[in-house]
Amino acid sequence: MSNTENTKPIFPKGDRTSSNYFTGSAWVKNLVPGDDVLKTVIGNVVFEPGARNNWHRHGGGQILIVTDGLGYYQEKGKPAQLLRPGDVVQVPPALVHWHGAGPAQSFTHIAINPNMQDGVVEWLEPVTEKEYMEAVGG
Ligand code: MN
């Protein structure tokens, strides 16, 4: 169990994410806004227990670096993967997926979105309670 019992989070919590694209409470702190030279957007995302984003895809792909807590990553049609601090996920361009916290622990990752000229994110439908519980083995 990690979750900042003895250490302060590296980044500020940032802004509450939109309930249009997230279930539960999550926050995003923009770290790199993206520009025409590096073409990469980077944010730190904090999910409260049970919080997750909608199904979505990234035209330019995505890299997730887990820094705290316990969470899940699921590609459409595949079993979810449990994620712990130190795990790194490479999400191919256009692949439908979601990520978020486990039911009982918060979860923090850095989200790197390269190739922003190919599209940063396209949001799809929410991960239903049934889909979520199946993913987390509940
Ligand atoms: Mn993603």
Residues whose N, C-alpha, C, O or C-beta is under 5 A from the ligand:
A	BS01	MN	Q62
